[in-house]
Amino acid sequence: VRQLTKATHQQTRAYNQQLVLKTIYDHAPTSRADVARMTGLTRTSVSQLVDESLAAGLVEEVGRGRSSGGKAPILLRVDPDAREIIGLDVGERTFVGALVDLRGHVKQRLELPFTRPSAEEAVELIHRLVTHLRRSAERPILGIGVGTPGLVDTRSGTVHWAVNLDWQELPLGPLLEKRHGLPVSIANDSHAAALAEFMFGSPRKADSMVVIKVGQGVGAGIVLEGRLYQGDGSAAGEIGHVGAADRTLPCRCGSVGCLETVASVRAMLERAAGLARSEPASLLHDPAGALSPAAVADAADRGDETARAVIDEGGRALGAAIAGVMSALDVRRFVLVGTAVGFGERWLAAVRAELTCRALRRLAATTDVQLGRSSQDIVAVGASALLMTRELGLSLAR
Ligand SMILES: [Zn+2]
């Protein structure tokens, strides 16, 4: 019984420690008295817990606040430079590694392009990125956050399936923990992007939002009432393989007619290149074979009908999918991220138009669909945010 009590006491203490840290993180600059008021803990406990965080270098005193009669209170905040997190974006074309501070700022980044590595080579590349970033870190490293495409079990750190990297049932989390001796969090790349947008993106108007990442694939990251919603098997938001088109185009998942076969950047650029070949007059004609979303958007701006059709078609297919997500969840804020953002305002307009005619008008009218900040590090930053929220108990809410 005594051991049980001791364990419970330690748990309570750890819980309170995280609660205090989270409260300071969310409400900084704030005072010990305000933290006590907000958490319901006694001022004595708060003072002790704050002292521990000060000693650990996580919290710092930043001057004095306004006096409410007595002595002006000392203000506290979480020192953004107290720790660095290694955030990794295990993309389908390049791997990006970044050192990220506790406010989501990228301090250093490193990018490794590759051409179809084997499963083992891909893991080795990740080890190299981590080793290199660790060497150049200027602060203590809190851990490693990884965002990867595919089906990921966040709890066990297993990548069930990442088609482009040839990974199946890969225990990436445990592998990284073992090699580097650091805590590791792994999430699907769209989930990571959602965390980055929610925690560090544009000012939050609601506690729920859906981030749709459109790049080589299409996936959604869902934040519900301030928490990342990952579903029973960490596969929430896997909308890229829901049937969308006339069921003729083969998808890399083995099915036909998936949303990805019309709405992904890969599909849209392939379609643009194909149409350009058959229509020599098209502005899309690209001898280097390196069409980009921006190039298609530019041609559309200059009146190219082919480019316009490609953008409108991709946007409409995505808008129809968003109508389903919006109606199921009653989330009214959608942010579009990924390389498809390069298709620009015309693409966004097509998404919005289709959403409006595919959902209850009352709901669609109050739904906000926007292009996200176009940071190329969004997945790496989001993956580091996941690690940070877990290790420090920091909330997703600001
Ligand atoms: Zn598919």
Residues whose N, C-alpha, C, O or C-beta is under 5 A from the ligand:
A	BS01	ZN	G240 H241 C251 R252 C253 S255 C258
